[in-house]
Amino acid sequence: MRKKIVAGNWKMNKNFLEGIDLAKELVEKHQPSESNKQLVVCPPFIHTAALSELFSATSIELGAQNCHTSDKGACTGEISAGMLKSLNAKYCLVGHSERRANFFEDNQELFQKCKQLLANDIRPIFCCGEMLEDRREGAYFDVIEDQLEVLWKLFKTDFQKVVIAYEPIWAIGTGETATAAQAQEVHAFIRSQVAKKMDVTIAENTSILYGGSCKASNAVELFSKPDVDGGLIGGAALQADEFLAIYNAL
């Protein structure tokens, strides 16, 4: 049975004390449910050590927003997967649309990040999704197929640790949300690609998250779809009650 996951991406929000307060509130209010459901928090790096300690006796898993393609060296300002592992991080975002657009991350770079993470027993949450013009032109399957291409280079044993997040770029931070039917259509396409490139069993066990302005008010409908296995949550993850309400919709 594939894991149901709600992962919160704090992006560049919350100073140190604000982050501690939010994490403490999550620890206090989170009620773990079935073992196949997972709550993940991906804070800015300044919070990672403190949250690692806060989450250590809970079922909440620590994630990260980025890592470097190298394990160490003269890479000023960067964070390696090994550093994340030393803080007990279990997940890390790869290929988020903001990093693809603002930092020009390409497929080769994303592949190297995935390899670094997997070598350190950290599960990549690999992001893909189309822009508004791709959606309007009916080219969104082509865009997503191209973005996923990097994953087929992984060994099957490694790929099975990857989580995929579909994030329609036109629905991130805009208040727009793909309908549940639109999300299901793309998630089913992604799963079909995994089945084609890997195998059917791996496809059935791959968690595919929705990441486009998911909130408590639409989470139940989105998560009811057979190929939507949870959410990658942005703004709503900055409020404990809203974030946990989304998790409870799984």
Beta strands, then each sheet from edge to edge (+ up, - down):
strand 1: 4-9
strand 2: 37-42
strand 3: 61-64
strand 4: 91-94
strand 5: 123-128
strand 6: 163-166
strand 7: 208-210
strand 8: 230-233
sheet 1: 7+ 6+ 5+ 4+ 3+ 2+ 1+ 8+
end
